[in-house]
Structures are given as C-alpha cells and as structure tokens.
C-alpha cells in the first residue's frame, strides 16, 4: 500500500493522462472503428504486458502493431511464424566471423526478438520448440544463449497474433505461454460504415502517418505514473476474490464455474488484472483504481487463462461467457447483503 | 464537495444499519409470534386454564426486537466496505476508497455530485410473514373454545346429569336437603358436564357416582324414616280412634288417661319433627292429649292422616325417580294400614281403674289387633304323620338294673309351690324350669294368647 504522499495529485496525473489520451486519439484516427480495442491495447502497453491478438487475416492486426510502434517511436519487428521456424530465427544465433585481426570468433547475431515491439504473426504455426523460445523473453525480458544472458531492449512487448481458422498444422499455444500474455484480444470485423470510411478515405488501404509521436521520456513518464496509481484494498480484495472464484470448488465459485472449468486463473492473472486496472484508471484520469476498472479489463485478462473441460465444449460455453457471468454474480464490495436488500444509485 | 460525500456516506451507512436491524427485528418477531401462537394453541388444546402468562409472552416481542436489532448491529459490514459500496455506486472511481489512506481533497472537483444511494428492501414478503404471524397469534387467542376442543372426545353424560339434577331438585322440594346444598350440587353437576372428557372419564364417573350415591343414601334414609313415622302414626291413629270409640262405650277416666299417655308415647316415638322428613301435629292438641274432646280427637286423627299422606307422597316422588326400592313403597303401604280399632276399643272399655296393660296395648297395635296371628285367630292342625312304609331301627333298651338302683325320694300330692323366682321374666314355657326339685314353671299368659290357649284345651271337642 502506498504512503499517503504517493497518491498522485491532479497535476501529477494530468501529463500522463494527456499522453495516453493523445496516443489513443492517434490510434483511433489511424485505425478506424476499434476504439475499445485501442484502449485495451494502450492499457496493455502501459502495463508492460504482452498481448495476443486473435482474428481473421486482413483485420488490421499488423497495422495496429505497426502504428503503435510509430506513435510510441519504438523499434518494431515482425516474425512470421511457420512450422519450420527455429528458435535461433527468433532469438538470434552465434556466427563464426573473422575479425580484422584475422582471428575467428563466434559473434552473436541478435534475432528479431531484440526489439521494442515484436509482432509474432500467427504464433501458433510455429513448433512448440520455437514457441517455448519465447517463454524467457516474455517473462524475463532477456535471452540466454550459450550461457550468456542478454537483456532485451526496454520496453519490450510481444504482440502476437493467431488465426482462429485453418487450424490444421498448427500448434496451439501451451497454457504456460498463454499465461504470459496480459490480454487476449479478439479482432472482429468492423461494420460497413467503417469499411466505407476506409475505402473512401485511404487509397490501397495505406495508413496515414501519425500526426503526433510520443517521445521516449514521455513514455517513461507514462510508465512511472502507472506505478503510482493507487489500488485500494477493497479493490485488490475484489480482484483476489474474482480470480479465486474461477477455481471450481472455491468458496465463491459460481455454478457454471464448477460445471465447466477444470483449472482457474493463476495468480499471474490477478497481478495482470491489477496492472491493467491501473492502466484503465490512468486512461480515465483517476489516481486510484475503482471496481469498474477491474470489470473493464477482467475479461481480456482471464479469457485465455481458464481451462475448460469437455462439458464446456459440448455446451458451447466459452471462457469469455464464464468471466462475464462471474463479473455479474460476484459482489464487488463483499458487503454480503441479504438477497432481499439491494443497493441502488439514488 | 468532499464534505458532502462524507455526509452522504454517513447517511448511507446509517440507513443501511437501520434497514438491516429492522429486517432482523421483523424476522425475529415473526418467528416469535409463530412460536407464541403454537404455544398458545397447544395450551388451549391441552386445556390449560390460564393463558395469562402466554399472552404476556407476546409482549416479549418488543425486547426481542430490540435484542435482534442490537445483535444485527454487531454484525454490520465494516465501514470500509460500506465506503467501497458507496464509492462504487456513486462512480467515484476509488477516490473515496483512497481517502482512507491519503488526503484526497485535491480530487474533490473530479467527483460526481454527492447523493445518498438508495436502499431497496424487498420486505413485502417479510412484512407479510410478520402480519400472518401476528394474525396467527390473534386467532389462537380468540379461537372459540369449542374449536380448540376439537381434539377432545367429549363424554356423553347429559342424560345422567339430567337425572341427577332432577333427583337433587326432588330432594330439595321435599326438604330432604336444604336449598344451599341443592344449589351446590346443581353447580357441581353442571361443571362436571362441562368438563367431561372422553380422555379421562374416570374422574367424571367417580364424581357422578358419588353424587348419585349421596342422593340414594338420602332417599333411602328418608324412606326408612317415612316408614317408621308412618308406622308410629298409624298406631297412634288406631289408638286415637279406639279411644274415641271407648269413650263412647264408657271408658273410665283412668283408662283414658293411661291411653292418652300411651298415645303421647306413640307420638313421641314417631319423632315427627326430627330427621329429614318433618311433619307436625298441632301443638295445642299435643299439649292436652288427656283432655281432648271428640272434635279435638278427630282433628288429631286428621293431622296424623295428613302427615301420613305427606310421607306417602314424598316416597311416591322418590320412587318415581327410582331413588328408592319399590319394596320400600310397599312397606310404607303396609305400615299405613290401620288395625281394627273395635277390639282395642272394647279392651279399653273393659279395663277398669286404669289397669290396662300398656305392653298388651302396644303389642296389639303392633300386630294390628286380630288377624291371622292374633288372639282370636282360629287354630288349625294338619293330619297326623303317617307311619306307613316306615321302618324303624330297633335298639335294645338298657337293662333295668339301673332303674332298680334309683332311689325314690317321695311323692307329693299337693300342688307345687311357686316361688317369686320361678316366675319367668323371659319367654318360653320351659324357661327356668328346674329338672327336679318339685318346682314348676308358671308363665303369665297374655290376653292375646288366652284365647289360643283355650282353643288348645278345647281341641278334643272339635
């Protein structure tokens, strides 16, 4: 719990909130029709989390990642994952080179992972071996090869995408790796109105150049401000209860959870929710996290962390539905009022 | 602004506390009313006489409600949870929650306008239950008694009670019991009929049997008394009539005086004014029995007749209710039959100088003068016992030697002498007769026996 003087004052929060607002404006201006998605992506960035995009080809996943890189003035690289992609292709490799003195030595050639923003396109097409190569980079932000650990440039984000169709020949991401993604965001098709704007306003779909870019120092301010967003105790308790309730058999688990969930969300999920909720609060210009911030990010955080059983598959139950149901059922404040007593906004 | 939110938060917390306490109190009161109702109903069905304490128990709902509210007060949610709820409901975005840690006055401007969140209690069901519970208690208290005794199998004693009430009424009418006792018995009977239960009939039957036995005893006592009084009155009446006749035939004054004394003793023996059945002879007549003229004597006879009729009427009423044995009524009839006063009048007339024997007089009155067993009754004999076809066992007589050894003391030709001791005071011809010694028993022969004795000695002539 932060000290009394660590809670942000309005004048301290305002620059960061302004930066976030500007970033969001740029995103919304460049990529049309995905305001809510943009907010979550920005929250993920501010929370220094990795994001897994899931959507059909051509919906603008790469464009989004590229635009973020441009706005944040961060280095951006893309890897198209294929079954024959090797870990060295991602992490880098040692190459025998002759120096100017004529001596031969192994020189490390960094892979595309050495960047600020890595777009791992169709990550589920790579073999498990290659996928696992991403584990250390995503969690530790470093790469260890031949006993040498090399830190990745900061900030480091993996923005991966996977195609929900054409699943033949793919390797579904293991739970351990899925758990490392802060969000799993679904890319859905935009409506006709947006499509019309895209067609009429952008020749060959070329994206406009950002009119404003965030400086590195400004990004640091954003990260520092994020760290000072206050998480009240009732809210943290709510997050803990929410994550705990995803475990079948727990005290507050709902009937659908007990019926459909094999394994609930991990403690990393609780941390992710707390961080994402901070980002949501900052985006809304508040120095403290409220229950609504948690609700806004909970589904994106947990929808890839619940392991459902076969019964859920038979009943077409999804993790997203379960989380929504849980958010509706669980009393945020833990007042435990009797069922016949209700609170209502005046 | 913050002050306003703080104030609104306080109001909200207070409202929530009151609502929860009220809700708890309503629930406990409902439960208490149901418990009270069940207890009262059970008590009434069980026939508990006093429901006062149970009714007072209903008033316990007030302290119970207070206790429930206090109990709920201790279980109220923590204030930080209430603040979190307020923050959430008012969409304060955690700013109010952060206030517990830091000074947030700089953010007041960012907060929405303060308002006290609403509290909705779906209490209609709880209040309905409370209403039903209160109604239940009221119904259990006001339920008619006949409905609370549905489980009782009443004991049908109406017929017996009616009969006993009639008996008591008759006893009271005949003055066998006084009015107070009659009222008590009627009340007892009414209460017994009311309390009669098929579950415990012994008590009722025993009580009814006791009253019936008591009535029967009184009736029996009255009947016996009536018979006795009637008997005495009949004797007195016969004597009075004989005295009237004898006076006409020249009864001496001495004999009249003696007869009047006997009449008085007979009336005294009747004890008309004692016992359960009271009769009365005019006292002016009783005071001067010796000097009654003919009219007064007739008046006396009528008074005795009236008393006898009254006694007969009483016994008749008792017999109608089967309170006495019908034989007792017949006995009364026998007791009321007068003897032939002519012979007694003749006897009184022949007595000279007041030498009439009272014992003879009373005996005659007891036997109602001549009759089948009186002195004038004819004697009859049956045929001799036939010895035909009878076989007698022969016994050898003892040898005569013993007779030879007997000693003749002497033969007296004179009449035996009687000493005073030889006159028997008791009955029986051979009483006090000595086996030897030359004495003989002499028995005084009563007038009524005289004719029988004479008939005995004249039998050969018949």
Interface residues (C-beta under 8 A of the other chain):
Chain A: X1 X2 X3 X4 X5 X6 X7 X9 X10 X230 X232 X233 X234 X235 X281 X284 X285 X286 X287 X288 X289 X290 X291 X292 X293 X332 X333 X334 X335 X336 X337 X338 X340 X341 X342 X343 X344 X345 X346
Chain B: X19 X20 X23 X77 X80 X81 X82 X83 X84 X85 X87 X88 X89 X90 X91 X92 X93 X94 X95 X97 X98 X100 X101 X102 X103 X104 X106 X107 X110 X115 X116 X117 X118 X119 X120 X121 X122 X123 X125 X126
